[in-house]
Amino acid sequence: MNDLKMLLFDLDGTLLRSDKTISENTLHSLRRYREKGVLIGVSTSRSEQNALGFTEKLRPEVLITSGGALVKYNDEYIYRAEFSVEETRRIIGLARDVCGCDCEMTADTVEAHYWNYKVEPKKQDKSWGDSIYTDFDDFNQNTLKICVEIFDENAAKRLRELLKDCDCARFSDGYWYKFTRKTATKEKAISVVCSVCGIGTEQIMAFGDDYSDIGMLELCGKGVAMGNAIDEVRERADIVIGSNDDDGIAEYLNMCYTK
């Protein structure tokens, strides 16, 4: 890609190692590309506030969060796709009808991340960002993304059918499913970024590892799967590199830099 304009990365399982840090080798490689005028972007299903805790050293020019529902370019919001209060309540109600009243859910707003957790998240994973506890009974905010923990595949299928107006994707490392507006995907967010930045999707190299990254990797000029990616991602990417714990990104970018 001689006309490379942007490097775009998923966070978990991709840019982040298992300990939720970005290696110094990777940061060094990205600085070299930035000095050549290449934009650095992050595209994640995490909320903005959650993602910011991992990108302080990186300071990406492009930040796509909540699975594509919120997009920032140079610290300015350029796209936002929210569920209204009424739509949010409908999704919560249907999730409880299908999955049980005690099912766990999370909700992203522009300002915060909400969760009716049974165990405080940071006790499960110290790297987890701040979450506000709510029982969702009287939740009255617009939301960017709602995630539901669903252990029964038939229940997940049923909820998908009831929410056909939503984009749904499962996370491979658990039983969580994300729901955003149909127009809130990583692919849509990338198209918005390209329009604002004046570049083409063919000028982007994207890196990912999970189901929600497949469309992004197929849309961009070069789709790169991590060595630790799920099989579906590896099969549909243009190239598979080393794992997130073995400096796969740094090694690949350094090789491309010298070409």
C-alpha positions as CSV (number, residue, x, y, z in Angstrom):
1,M,0.0,0.0,0.0
2,N,2.2,2.8,-1.3
3,D,-0.7,5.3,-0.8
4,L,-1.3,4.4,2.9
5,K,-3.2,7.2,4.7
6,M,-4.4,5.5,7.9
7,L,-3.6,2.6,10.3
8,L,-6.8,1.5,12.1
9,F,-6.8,-0.9,15.1
10,D,-9.3,-2.8,17.2
11,L,-8.2,-2.7,20.9
12,D,-8.8,-5.9,22.7
13,G,-6.9,-8.8,21.3
14,T,-5.3,-6.6,18.7
15,L,-3.6,-3.4,19.7
16,L,-3.7,-4.4,23.4
17,R,-1.8,-7.3,24.8
18,S,-3.4,-9.7,27.2
19,D,-2.4,-7.4,30.1
20,K,-4.3,-4.6,28.4
21,T,-1.2,-2.5,27.5
22,I,0.3,-1.4,24.2
23,S,3.9,-2.5,23.8
24,E,6.6,0.0,23.5
25,N,7.7,-1.6,20.2
26,T,4.2,-1.0,18.8
27,L,4.1,2.6,20.0
28,H,7.6,3.2,18.4
29,S,6.4,1.7,15.1
30,L,3.3,3.9,15.1
31,R,5.3,7.0,15.8
32,R,7.4,6.3,12.7
33,Y,4.3,6.1,10.5
34,R,2.7,9.2,12.0
35,E,5.9,11.1,11.2
36,K,5.3,10.1,7.5
37,G,1.8,11.6,7.7
38,V,-0.2,8.4,8.3
39,L,-3.2,8.9,10.6
40,I,-3.6,6.5,13.5
41,G,-7.0,5.3,14.4
42,V,-8.7,3.1,16.9
43,S,-12.0,1.2,16.2
44,T,-13.4,-0.6,19.3
45,S,-16.6,-1.8,20.8
46,R,-15.6,-0.3,24.1
47,S,-17.2,3.0,25.1
48,E,-15.3,6.2,24.6
49,Q,-14.5,6.8,28.3
50,N,-13.4,3.2,28.6
51,A,-11.2,3.3,25.5
52,L,-9.5,6.5,26.6
53,G,-7.9,4.7,29.5
54,F,-5.9,2.6,27.1
55,T,-5.0,5.1,24.4
56,E,-3.4,7.9,26.4
57,K,0.1,7.2,25.1
58,L,-1.2,6.6,21.6
59,R,-3.4,9.7,21.2
60,P,-5.1,8.5,18.0
61,E,-6.4,11.1,15.5
62,V,-9.4,8.9,14.9
63,L,-11.4,7.3,17.6
64,I,-14.4,5.0,16.8
65,T,-16.1,3.7,19.9
66,S,-19.2,1.8,21.0
67,G,-19.0,-0.5,17.9
68,G,-19.2,2.5,15.5
69,A,-21.9,4.5,17.2
70,L,-19.6,7.4,18.2
71,V,-16.8,8.8,16.1
72,K,-14.2,11.4,16.9
73,Y,-11.7,13.0,14.6
74,N,-9.1,15.3,16.1
75,D,-11.1,15.5,19.4
76,E,-14.3,16.6,17.6
77,Y,-17.4,14.4,17.3
78,I,-18.2,13.8,13.6
79,Y,-20.8,11.0,14.0
80,R,-23.3,9.8,16.6
81,A,-26.0,7.2,16.3
82,E,-28.1,6.9,19.4
83,F,-31.1,5.0,20.6
84,S,-33.8,7.3,22.0
85,V,-35.0,6.8,25.6
86,E,-38.0,5.0,24.3
87,E,-36.0,2.8,22.0
88,T,-33.6,2.0,24.9
89,R,-36.4,1.0,27.2
90,R,-37.9,-1.2,24.5
91,I,-34.6,-3.1,24.0
92,I,-34.1,-3.5,27.8
93,G,-37.7,-4.8,28.1
94,L,-37.3,-7.3,25.2
95,A,-34.0,-8.5,26.6
96,R,-35.6,-9.2,29.9
97,D,-38.6,-10.9,28.3
98,V,-36.4,-13.2,26.3
99,C,-33.4,-13.7,28.6
100,G,-34.9,-13.3,32.1
101,C,-35.4,-10.3,34.4
102,D,-32.0,-10.9,36.0
103,C,-29.9,-10.9,32.8
104,E,-26.9,-8.7,32.9
105,M,-26.8,-5.7,30.5
106,T,-24.5,-2.8,29.8
107,A,-25.3,0.5,28.2
108,D,-23.0,3.2,26.7
109,T,-23.9,6.8,26.7
110,V,-21.7,9.6,25.4
111,E,-20.7,10.4,29.0
112,A,-20.6,7.0,30.8
113,H,-20.9,3.2,30.9
114,Y,-23.8,1.6,32.8
115,W,-24.1,-2.0,34.1
116,N,-26.4,-4.0,36.3
117,Y,-23.5,-6.2,37.3
118,K,-23.7,-8.9,40.0
119,V,-20.0,-8.7,40.7
120,E,-18.2,-5.4,40.6
121,P,-16.3,-5.4,37.2
122,K,-12.9,-4.3,38.6
123,K,-12.9,-7.3,40.9
124,Q,-13.1,-9.5,37.8
125,D,-10.7,-7.5,35.7
126,K,-8.6,-4.8,37.2
127,S,-8.1,-3.2,33.8
128,W,-11.8,-2.6,33.4
129,G,-12.8,1.1,33.2
130,D,-15.3,2.8,35.4
131,S,-18.9,1.5,35.3
132,I,-21.9,3.1,36.9
133,Y,-24.3,0.6,38.5
134,T,-27.9,0.7,37.6
135,D,-30.8,-1.8,37.7
136,F,-32.2,-0.3,34.4
137,D,-35.7,-0.1,35.9
138,D,-36.0,3.6,35.4
139,F,-33.2,4.2,32.9
140,N,-34.0,7.4,31.0
141,Q,-31.0,8.2,28.8
142,N,-30.2,8.0,25.1
143,T,-27.8,5.1,24.5
144,L,-25.1,4.4,21.8
145,K,-24.8,0.7,22.5
146,I,-26.5,-2.0,24.6
147,C,-24.9,-5.3,25.4
148,V,-26.7,-8.3,26.8
149,E,-25.2,-11.5,28.3
150,I,-27.1,-14.4,26.7
151,F,-26.0,-18.0,27.5
152,D,-28.7,-19.7,25.4
153,E,-28.1,-19.5,21.6
154,N,-31.8,-19.9,21.0
155,A,-32.6,-17.0,23.2
156,A,-29.9,-14.9,21.4
157,K,-31.5,-15.9,18.0
158,R,-34.9,-14.9,19.3
159,L,-33.7,-11.5,20.5
160,R,-31.9,-10.8,17.2
161,E,-35.2,-11.5,15.4
162,L,-37.1,-9.1,17.7
163,L,-34.5,-6.4,17.1
164,K,-34.1,-6.7,13.4
165,D,-33.7,-2.9,13.3
166,C,-30.4,-3.3,15.2
167,D,-27.0,-4.4,14.3
168,C,-26.0,-7.3,16.5
169,A,-22.6,-9.0,17.0
170,R,-21.3,-11.5,19.5
171,F,-18.0,-11.2,21.3
172,S,-16.0,-14.4,21.0
173,D,-14.5,-14.3,24.5
174,G,-17.8,-14.7,26.3
175,Y,-21.6,-14.8,26.0
176,W,-22.1,-11.1,25.4
177,Y,-24.0,-9.6,22.4
178,K,-23.9,-6.0,21.3
179,F,-26.8,-4.1,19.9
180,T,-26.4,-0.8,18.1
181,R,-28.5,1.0,15.5
182,K,-28.3,-0.5,12.0
183,T,-26.3,2.5,10.9
184,A,-23.8,2.1,13.8
185,T,-21.2,-0.3,12.6
186,K,-17.4,0.0,12.3
187,E,-17.8,0.0,8.5
188,K,-20.3,3.0,8.6
189,A,-18.0,4.8,11.0
190,I,-15.0,4.3,8.6
191,S,-17.0,5.7,5.7
192,V,-17.8,8.8,7.7
193,V,-14.1,9.2,8.7
194,C,-13.1,8.9,5.0
195,S,-15.5,11.5,3.9
196,V,-14.3,14.0,6.6
197,C,-10.6,13.2,6.0
198,G,-10.8,13.1,2.2
199,I,-9.3,9.6,1.9
200,G,-10.5,6.4,0.4
201,T,-11.1,3.1,2.3
202,E,-8.5,1.5,0.0
203,Q,-5.9,3.8,1.7
204,I,-6.6,2.2,5.1
205,M,-4.8,-0.8,6.7
206,A,-7.1,-2.3,9.4
207,F,-6.2,-4.8,12.1
208,G,-8.6,-7.0,14.1
209,D,-9.3,-10.3,15.8
210,D,-13.1,-10.7,16.5
211,Y,-16.5,-11.0,14.8
212,S,-17.2,-7.3,14.8
213,D,-13.9,-6.6,12.9
214,I,-14.7,-8.8,9.9
215,G,-16.6,-6.1,8.0
216,M,-13.9,-3.5,8.8
217,L,-11.1,-5.7,7.5
218,E,-13.1,-6.5,4.3
219,L,-13.9,-2.8,3.7
220,C,-10.4,-1.4,4.0
221,G,-7.6,-1.7,1.5
222,K,-5.7,-4.3,3.5
223,G,-7.4,-6.3,6.3
224,V,-4.9,-7.8,8.8
225,A,-5.9,-10.5,11.2
226,M,-3.9,-11.1,14.4
227,G,-2.4,-14.5,14.9
228,N,-4.7,-14.9,17.9
229,A,-7.8,-14.0,15.9
230,I,-10.8,-16.3,15.6
231,D,-10.9,-18.5,12.6
232,E,-13.6,-16.5,10.8
233,V,-11.5,-13.4,10.9
234,R,-8.3,-15.2,9.8
235,E,-10.1,-16.8,6.9
236,R,-11.5,-13.4,5.6
237,A,-8.5,-11.2,6.1
238,D,-5.9,-10.4,3.5
239,I,-3.0,-11.5,5.7
240,V,-2.5,-13.1,9.2
241,I,0.4,-11.7,11.3
242,G,1.8,-12.5,14.7
243,S,-0.3,-12.5,17.9
244,N,-1.1,-9.5,20.1
245,D,1.2,-10.8,22.8
246,D,4.2,-11.3,20.4
247,D,4.4,-7.8,18.9
248,G,2.7,-9.0,15.8
249,I,1.7,-5.5,14.8
250,A,5.2,-4.0,15.4
251,E,6.9,-6.7,13.5
252,Y,4.6,-6.4,10.5
253,L,4.6,-2.6,10.4
254,N,8.4,-2.6,10.6
255,M,8.6,-5.0,7.7
256,C,6.3,-2.9,5.6
257,Y,8.2,0.3,6.5
258,T,11.4,-0.9,5.0
259,K,9.8,-2.0,1.8
